[in-house]
Amino acid sequence: MKEKAIEYYMNGGCSCSESVIKAAIDEGLCDKSLLAVSTAFSGGMSSGCVCGAVAAAQIISGLHFGRENQYGNENTAREKAAFIVEEFKKNHKVTCCRVLSKGLEGLARKQNCSKYVADACDILQKLLEVKV
């Protein structure tokens, strides 16, 4: 999944959040309708806050573990959300887009952020390996 996400991010015209969702669509993890939803999460939700790749992983996690899902409920969804954040922080210390991409623009920013896209995919796949 992460290879597809990186390709969509680096060469497919997708943002960080869109690339994770588009790769998840390809893997059958969600419906294509979530691609439009993910656009709003790009660039730290357009505020520089939470990394869009992390937000996309949260969206997919919520779909699989959220309320009214056979595998989850509100508590499960929140536990999985916390897992995504903590795993990401183990590798990158923060989830803030502004901090993760500080001072970078253009291709340098894309190359830097591609590792966050890859990591978010790895974390998501680890999370989805075992339901509940």
MODELLER restraints for C-alpha pairs under 7 A, 6 or more apart:
rsr = mdl.restraints
at = mdl.atoms
rsr.add(forms.Gaussian(group=physical.xy_distance, feature=features.Distance(at['CA:1:A'], at['CA:23:A']), mean=5.78, stdev=0.5))
rsr.add(forms.Gaussian(group=physical.xy_distance, feature=features.Distance(at['CA:1:A'], at['CA:24:A']), mean=6.98, stdev=0.5))
rsr.add(forms.Gaussian(group=physical.xy_distance, feature=features.Distance(at['CA:1:A'], at['CA:27:A']), mean=6.96, stdev=0.5))
rsr.add(forms.Gaussian(group=physical.xy_distance, feature=features.Distance(at['CA:1:A'], at['CA:121:A']), mean=6.61, stdev=0.5))
rsr.add(forms.Gaussian(group=physical.xy_distance, feature=features.Distance(at['CA:2:A'], at['CA:118:A']), mean=4.99, stdev=0.5))
rsr.add(forms.Gaussian(group=physical.xy_distance, feature=features.Distance(at['CA:2:A'], at['CA:121:A']), mean=5.29, stdev=0.5))
rsr.add(forms.Gaussian(group=physical.xy_distance, feature=features.Distance(at['CA:2:A'], at['CA:122:A']), mean=6.76, stdev=0.5))
rsr.add(forms.Gaussian(group=physical.xy_distance, feature=features.Distance(at['CA:4:A'], at['CA:23:A']), mean=5.60, stdev=0.5))
rsr.add(forms.Gaussian(group=physical.xy_distance, feature=features.Distance(at['CA:5:A'], at['CA:19:A']), mean=4.78, stdev=0.5))
rsr.add(forms.Gaussian(group=physical.xy_distance, feature=features.Distance(at['CA:5:A'], at['CA:20:A']), mean=5.22, stdev=0.5))
rsr.add(forms.Gaussian(group=physical.xy_distance, feature=features.Distance(at['CA:5:A'], at['CA:23:A']), mean=5.10, stdev=0.5))
rsr.add(forms.Gaussian(group=physical.xy_distance, feature=features.Distance(at['CA:5:A'], at['CA:117:A']), mean=6.85, stdev=0.5))
rsr.add(forms.Gaussian(group=physical.xy_distance, feature=features.Distance(at['CA:6:A'], at['CA:114:A']), mean=5.98, stdev=0.5))
rsr.add(forms.Gaussian(group=physical.xy_distance, feature=features.Distance(at['CA:6:A'], at['CA:117:A']), mean=6.57, stdev=0.5))
rsr.add(forms.Gaussian(group=physical.xy_distance, feature=features.Distance(at['CA:6:A'], at['CA:118:A']), mean=6.53, stdev=0.5))
rsr.add(forms.Gaussian(group=physical.xy_distance, feature=features.Distance(at['CA:8:A'], at['CA:14:A']), mean=5.59, stdev=0.5))
rsr.add(forms.Gaussian(group=physical.xy_distance, feature=features.Distance(at['CA:8:A'], at['CA:19:A']), mean=5.23, stdev=0.5))
rsr.add(forms.Gaussian(group=physical.xy_distance, feature=features.Distance(at['CA:9:A'], at['CA:15:A']), mean=5.79, stdev=0.5))
rsr.add(forms.Gaussian(group=physical.xy_distance, feature=features.Distance(at['CA:9:A'], at['CA:16:A']), mean=5.99, stdev=0.5))
rsr.add(forms.Gaussian(group=physical.xy_distance, feature=features.Distance(at['CA:9:A'], at['CA:19:A']), mean=5.29, stdev=0.5))
rsr.add(forms.Gaussian(group=physical.xy_distance, feature=features.Distance(at['CA:10:A'], at['CA:110:A']), mean=6.67, stdev=0.5))
rsr.add(forms.Gaussian(group=physical.xy_distance, feature=features.Distance(at['CA:15:A'], at['CA:42:A']), mean=5.89, stdev=0.5))
rsr.add(forms.Gaussian(group=physical.xy_distance, feature=features.Distance(at['CA:16:A'], at['CA:42:A']), mean=6.12, stdev=0.5))
rsr.add(forms.Gaussian(group=physical.xy_distance, feature=features.Distance(at['CA:16:A'], at['CA:52:A']), mean=5.58, stdev=0.5))
rsr.add(forms.Gaussian(group=physical.xy_distance, feature=features.Distance(at['CA:16:A'], at['CA:53:A']), mean=5.20, stdev=0.5))
rsr.add(forms.Gaussian(group=physical.xy_distance, feature=features.Distance(at['CA:16:A'], at['CA:117:A']), mean=6.13, stdev=0.5))
rsr.add(forms.Gaussian(group=physical.xy_distance, feature=features.Distance(at['CA:17:A'], at['CA:38:A']), mean=5.65, stdev=0.5))
rsr.add(forms.Gaussian(group=physical.xy_distance, feature=features.Distance(at['CA:17:A'], at['CA:39:A']), mean=6.69, stdev=0.5))
rsr.add(forms.Gaussian(group=physical.xy_distance, feature=features.Distance(at['CA:17:A'], at['CA:41:A']), mean=6.02, stdev=0.5))
rsr.add(forms.Gaussian(group=physical.xy_distance, feature=features.Distance(at['CA:17:A'], at['CA:42:A']), mean=5.44, stdev=0.5))
rsr.add(forms.Gaussian(group=physical.xy_distance, feature=features.Distance(at['CA:17:A'], at['CA:52:A']), mean=4.50, stdev=0.5))
rsr.add(forms.Gaussian(group=physical.xy_distance, feature=features.Distance(at['CA:17:A'], at['CA:53:A']), mean=4.58, stdev=0.5))
rsr.add(forms.Gaussian(group=physical.xy_distance, feature=features.Distance(at['CA:17:A'], at['CA:55:A']), mean=6.78, stdev=0.5))
rsr.add(forms.Gaussian(group=physical.xy_distance, feature=features.Distance(at['CA:17:A'], at['CA:56:A']), mean=5.05, stdev=0.5))
rsr.add(forms.Gaussian(group=physical.xy_distance, feature=features.Distance(at['CA:18:A'], at['CA:35:A']), mean=5.97, stdev=0.5))
rsr.add(forms.Gaussian(group=physical.xy_distance, feature=features.Distance(at['CA:18:A'], at['CA:38:A']), mean=5.37, stdev=0.5))
rsr.add(forms.Gaussian(group=physical.xy_distance, feature=features.Distance(at['CA:18:A'], at['CA:39:A']), mean=5.89, stdev=0.5))
rsr.add(forms.Gaussian(group=physical.xy_distance, feature=features.Distance(at['CA:20:A'], at['CA:53:A']), mean=6.27, stdev=0.5))
rsr.add(forms.Gaussian(group=physical.xy_distance, feature=features.Distance(at['CA:20:A'], at['CA:56:A']), mean=6.15, stdev=0.5))
rsr.add(forms.Gaussian(group=physical.xy_distance, feature=features.Distance(at['CA:20:A'], at['CA:117:A']), mean=6.63, stdev=0.5))
rsr.add(forms.Gaussian(group=physical.xy_distance, feature=features.Distance(at['CA:20:A'], at['CA:121:A']), mean=6.60, stdev=0.5))
rsr.add(forms.Gaussian(group=physical.xy_distance, feature=features.Distance(at['CA:21:A'], at['CA:34:A']), mean=6.96, stdev=0.5))
rsr.add(forms.Gaussian(group=physical.xy_distance, feature=features.Distance(at['CA:21:A'], at['CA:35:A']), mean=5.95, stdev=0.5))
rsr.add(forms.Gaussian(group=physical.xy_distance, feature=features.Distance(at['CA:21:A'], at['CA:38:A']), mean=6.92, stdev=0.5))
rsr.add(forms.Gaussian(group=physical.xy_distance, feature=features.Distance(at['CA:21:A'], at['CA:56:A']), mean=6.15, stdev=0.5))
rsr.add(forms.Gaussian(group=physical.xy_distance, feature=features.Distance(at['CA:22:A'], at['CA:35:A']), mean=6.31, stdev=0.5))
rsr.add(forms.Gaussian(group=physical.xy_distance, feature=features.Distance(at['CA:24:A'], at['CA:30:A']), mean=6.21, stdev=0.5))
rsr.add(forms.Gaussian(group=physical.xy_distance, feature=features.Distance(at['CA:25:A'], at['CA:31:A']), mean=5.95, stdev=0.5))
rsr.add(forms.Gaussian(group=physical.xy_distance, feature=features.Distance(at['CA:25:A'], at['CA:32:A']), mean=5.90, stdev=0.5))
rsr.add(forms.Gaussian(group=physical.xy_distance, feature=features.Distance(at['CA:38:A'], at['CA:56:A']), mean=6.48, stdev=0.5))
rsr.add(forms.Gaussian(group=physical.xy_distance, feature=features.Distance(at['CA:41:A'], at['CA:52:A']), mean=5.15, stdev=0.5))
rsr.add(forms.Gaussian(group=physical.xy_distance, feature=features.Distance(at['CA:41:A'], at['CA:55:A']), mean=6.54, stdev=0.5))
rsr.add(forms.Gaussian(group=physical.xy_distance, feature=features.Distance(at['CA:42:A'], at['CA:52:A']), mean=4.88, stdev=0.5))
rsr.add(forms.Gaussian(group=physical.xy_distance, feature=features.Distance(at['CA:43:A'], at['CA:51:A']), mean=6.79, stdev=0.5))
rsr.add(forms.Gaussian(group=physical.xy_distance, feature=features.Distance(at['CA:43:A'], at['CA:52:A']), mean=5.95, stdev=0.5))
rsr.add(forms.Gaussian(group=physical.xy_distance, feature=features.Distance(at['CA:43:A'], at['CA:97:A']), mean=6.64, stdev=0.5))
rsr.add(forms.Gaussian(group=physical.xy_distance, feature=features.Distance(at['CA:44:A'], at['CA:50:A']), mean=4.66, stdev=0.5))
rsr.add(forms.Gaussian(group=physical.xy_distance, feature=features.Distance(at['CA:44:A'], at['CA:51:A']), mean=4.73, stdev=0.5))
rsr.add(forms.Gaussian(group=physical.xy_distance, feature=features.Distance(at['CA:44:A'], at['CA:52:A']), mean=5.21, stdev=0.5))
rsr.add(forms.Gaussian(group=physical.xy_distance, feature=features.Distance(at['CA:44:A'], at['CA:97:A']), mean=5.16, stdev=0.5))
rsr.add(forms.Gaussian(group=physical.xy_distance, feature=features.Distance(at['CA:45:A'], at['CA:52:A']), mean=6.64, stdev=0.5))
rsr.add(forms.Gaussian(group=physical.xy_distance, feature=features.Distance(at['CA:48:A'], at['CA:96:A']), mean=6.71, stdev=0.5))
rsr.add(forms.Gaussian(group=physical.xy_distance, feature=features.Distance(at['CA:48:A'], at['CA:97:A']), mean=5.02, stdev=0.5))
rsr.add(forms.Gaussian(group=physical.xy_distance, feature=features.Distance(at['CA:48:A'], at['CA:98:A']), mean=4.65, stdev=0.5))
rsr.add(forms.Gaussian(group=physical.xy_distance, feature=features.Distance(at['CA:49:A'], at['CA:96:A']), mean=4.88, stdev=0.5))
rsr.add(forms.Gaussian(group=physical.xy_distance, feature=features.Distance(at['CA:49:A'], at['CA:97:A']), mean=5.41, stdev=0.5))
rsr.add(forms.Gaussian(group=physical.xy_distance, feature=features.Distance(at['CA:49:A'], at['CA:98:A']), mean=6.32, stdev=0.5))
rsr.add(forms.Gaussian(group=physical.xy_distance, feature=features.Distance(at['CA:50:A'], at['CA:95:A']), mean=5.48, stdev=0.5))
rsr.add(forms.Gaussian(group=physical.xy_distance, feature=features.Distance(at['CA:50:A'], at['CA:96:A']), mean=4.65, stdev=0.5))
rsr.add(forms.Gaussian(group=physical.xy_distance, feature=features.Distance(at['CA:50:A'], at['CA:97:A']), mean=5.59, stdev=0.5))
rsr.add(forms.Gaussian(group=physical.xy_distance, feature=features.Distance(at['CA:51:A'], at['CA:95:A']), mean=5.58, stdev=0.5))
rsr.add(forms.Gaussian(group=physical.xy_distance, feature=features.Distance(at['CA:51:A'], at['CA:96:A']), mean=5.52, stdev=0.5))
rsr.add(forms.Gaussian(group=physical.xy_distance, feature=features.Distance(at['CA:51:A'], at['CA:97:A']), mean=4.45, stdev=0.5))
rsr.add(forms.Gaussian(group=physical.xy_distance, feature=features.Distance(at['CA:53:A'], at['CA:116:A']), mean=6.56, stdev=0.5))
rsr.add(forms.Gaussian(group=physical.xy_distance, feature=features.Distance(at['CA:53:A'], at['CA:117:A']), mean=5.24, stdev=0.5))
rsr.add(forms.Gaussian(group=physical.xy_distance, feature=features.Distance(at['CA:53:A'], at['CA:120:A']), mean=5.80, stdev=0.5))
rsr.add(forms.Gaussian(group=physical.xy_distance, feature=features.Distance(at['CA:54:A'], at['CA:120:A']), mean=5.67, stdev=0.5))
rsr.add(forms.Gaussian(group=physical.xy_distance, feature=features.Distance(at['CA:57:A'], at['CA:120:A']), mean=6.15, stdev=0.5))
rsr.add(forms.Gaussian(group=physical.xy_distance, feature=features.Distance(at['CA:57:A'], at['CA:124:A']), mean=5.80, stdev=0.5))
rsr.add(forms.Gaussian(group=physical.xy_distance, feature=features.Distance(at['CA:58:A'], at['CA:81:A']), mean=5.92, stdev=0.5))
rsr.add(forms.Gaussian(group=physical.xy_distance, feature=features.Distance(at['CA:61:A'], at['CA:80:A']), mean=6.80, stdev=0.5))
rsr.add(forms.Gaussian(group=physical.xy_distance, feature=features.Distance(at['CA:62:A'], at['CA:77:A']), mean=5.72, stdev=0.5))
rsr.add(forms.Gaussian(group=physical.xy_distance, feature=features.Distance(at['CA:64:A'], at['CA:71:A']), mean=6.81, stdev=0.5))
rsr.add(forms.Gaussian(group=physical.xy_distance, feature=features.Distance(at['CA:65:A'], at['CA:71:A']), mean=5.46, stdev=0.5))
rsr.add(forms.Gaussian(group=physical.xy_distance, feature=features.Distance(at['CA:65:A'], at['CA:72:A']), mean=4.11, stdev=0.5))
rsr.add(forms.Gaussian(group=physical.xy_distance, feature=features.Distance(at['CA:65:A'], at['CA:73:A']), mean=6.30, stdev=0.5))
rsr.add(forms.Gaussian(group=physical.xy_distance, feature=features.Distance(at['CA:65:A'], at['CA:76:A']), mean=6.14, stdev=0.5))
rsr.add(forms.Gaussian(group=physical.xy_distance, feature=features.Distance(at['CA:65:A'], at['CA:77:A']), mean=4.99, stdev=0.5))
rsr.add(forms.Gaussian(group=physical.xy_distance, feature=features.Distance(at['CA:66:A'], at['CA:72:A']), mean=5.27, stdev=0.5))
rsr.add(forms.Gaussian(group=physical.xy_distance, feature=features.Distance(at['CA:66:A'], at['CA:73:A']), mean=4.99, stdev=0.5))
rsr.add(forms.Gaussian(group=physical.xy_distance, feature=features.Distance(at['CA:66:A'], at['CA:74:A']), mean=5.79, stdev=0.5))
rsr.add(forms.Gaussian(group=physical.xy_distance, feature=features.Distance(at['CA:66:A'], at['CA:76:A']), mean=6.95, stdev=0.5))
rsr.add(forms.Gaussian(group=physical.xy_distance, feature=features.Distance(at['CA:66:A'], at['CA:77:A']), mean=4.82, stdev=0.5))
rsr.add(forms.Gaussian(group=physical.xy_distance, feature=features.Distance(at['CA:67:A'], at['CA:73:A']), mean=4.15, stdev=0.5))
rsr.add(forms.Gaussian(group=physical.xy_distance, feature=features.Distance(at['CA:67:A'], at['CA:74:A']), mean=5.31, stdev=0.5))
rsr.add(forms.Gaussian(group=physical.xy_distance, feature=features.Distance(at['CA:71:A'], at['CA:131:A']), mean=6.26, stdev=0.5))
rsr.add(forms.Gaussian(group=physical.xy_distance, feature=features.Distance(at['CA:71:A'], at['CA:132:A']), mean=5.53, stdev=0.5))
rsr.add(forms.Gaussian(group=physical.xy_distance, feature=features.Distance(at['CA:72:A'], at['CA:132:A']), mean=6.60, stdev=0.5))
rsr.add(forms.Gaussian(group=physical.xy_distance, feature=features.Distance(at['CA:84:A'], at['CA:123:A']), mean=6.35, stdev=0.5))
rsr.add(forms.Gaussian(group=physical.xy_distance, feature=features.Distance(at['CA:87:A'], at['CA:123:A']), mean=6.89, stdev=0.5))
rsr.add(forms.Gaussian(group=physical.xy_distance, feature=features.Distance(at['CA:89:A'], at['CA:95:A']), mean=6.54, stdev=0.5))
rsr.add(forms.Gaussian(group=physical.xy_distance, feature=features.Distance(at['CA:101:A'], at['CA:109:A']), mean=6.27, stdev=0.5))
